């Protein structure tokens, strides 16, 4: 999540933008990274905004038409469609100003601070060393006893505390994809935990449905292992929100048996 992107989206006020367009933009900003790019699926945007899939698609097109976002389609190597990448067109003079300020300081005073005070520092160093040398013949310094570090204040969480082994639990359950990066997945997972907006049980429930579905598909066709999403991508796109338990299908024999019993009862 980019704080700058969210701040920009909240403050953006244009006559050609409706409240629904702004709602969709806020969802994109919530998923945006440091490069101001987001790639949630439209079903995820629909779930977050409580809009229909058609409304999401329509308002994404409007945002792109007025130049607030740029959309780039993506496909899997197999040709299957992936979620698009949405570039937030943030005009941020703050970034430029910060770079110019840093540059001017470095160019105007590359050594000024150190040179101006070098003599003063050297004098203090010699003076302090001489003072301590006179007091302590072994040239050692008497430091005050350090106090133990204070415990950081406990933050009140909005969600239930995650278990200490949440990384291990997630990785052990996630479907195994050759070459997948555990480190990248853990970094994304730690970010979700810090943001304190998702219950760990909800995330793991969605992951369990996803793992069961993918493992069942791979059991039938091992080549489908390539369709397992990278764990970091699965987390970044909040896919636990869209995973649902598999629908139990009633076989022909079961259906006939149930209806036969009903007919006998009648």
Rosetta blueprint (number, residue, H / E / L):
1 X L
2 X L
3 X H
4 X H
5 X H
6 X H
7 X H
8 X H
9 X H
10 X H
11 X H
12 X L
13 X L
14 X L
15 X L
16 X L
17 X L
18 X L
19 X H
20 X H
21 X H
22 X H
23 X H
24 X H
25 X H
26 X H
27 X H
28 X H
29 X H
30 X H
31 X H
32 X L
33 X L
34 X L
35 X L
36 X L
37 X E
38 X E
39 X L
40 X L
41 X L
42 X H
43 X H
44 X H
45 X H
46 X H
47 X H
48 X H
49 X H
50 X L
51 X L
52 X L
53 X H
54 X H
55 X H
56 X H
57 X H
58 X H
59 X H
60 X H
61 X H
62 X H
63 X H
64 X H
65 X H
66 X L
67 X L
68 X L
69 X E
70 X E
71 X E
72 X E
73 X E
74 X E
75 X E
76 X L
77 X L
78 X L
79 X L
80 X L
81 X E
82 X E
83 X E
84 X E
85 X E
86 X E
87 X E
88 X E
89 X L
90 X L
91 X L
92 X L
93 X H
94 X H
95 X H
96 X H
97 X H
98 X H
99 X H
100 X H
101 X H
102 X H
103 X H
104 X H
105 X H
106 X H
107 X H
108 X H
109 X L
110 X L
111 X L
112 X H
113 X H
114 X H
115 X H
116 X H
117 X L
118 X H
119 X H
120 X H
121 X H
122 X H
123 X H
124 X H
125 X H
126 X H
127 X H
128 X H
129 X H
130 X H
131 X H
132 X H
133 X H
134 X H
135 X H
136 X L
137 X L
138 X L
139 X L
140 X L
141 X L
142 X L
143 X L
144 X L
145 X L
146 X L
147 X L
148 X L
149 X L
150 X L
151 X L
152 X L
153 X L
154 X L
155 X L
156 X L
157 X L
158 X L
159 X L
160 X L
161 X L
162 X L
163 X L
164 X L
165 X L
166 X H
167 X H
168 X H
169 X H
170 X H
171 X H
172 X H
173 X H
174 X L
175 X L
176 X L
177 X L
178 X L
179 X L
180 X L
181 X L
182 X H
183 X H
184 X H
185 X H
186 X H
187 X H
188 X H
189 X H
190 X H
191 X H
192 X H
193 X H
194 X H
195 X H
196 X L
197 X L
198 X L
199 X L
200 X H
201 X H
202 X H
203 X H
204 X H
205 X H
206 X H
207 X H
208 X H
209 X H
210 X H
211 X H
212 X H
213 X H
214 X H
215 X H
216 X H
217 X H
218 X H
219 X H
220 X H
221 X L
222 X H
223 X H
224 X H
225 X H
226 X H
227 X H
228 X L
229 X L
230 X L
231 X H
232 X H
233 X H
234 X H
235 X H
236 X H
237 X L
238 X L
239 X H
240 X H
241 X H
242 X L
243 X L
244 X L
245 X L
246 X L
247 X L
248 X L
249 X L
250 X L
251 X L
252 X H
253 X H
254 X H
255 X H
256 X H
257 X H
258 X H
259 X H
260 X H
261 X H
262 X H
263 X H
264 X H
265 X H
266 X L
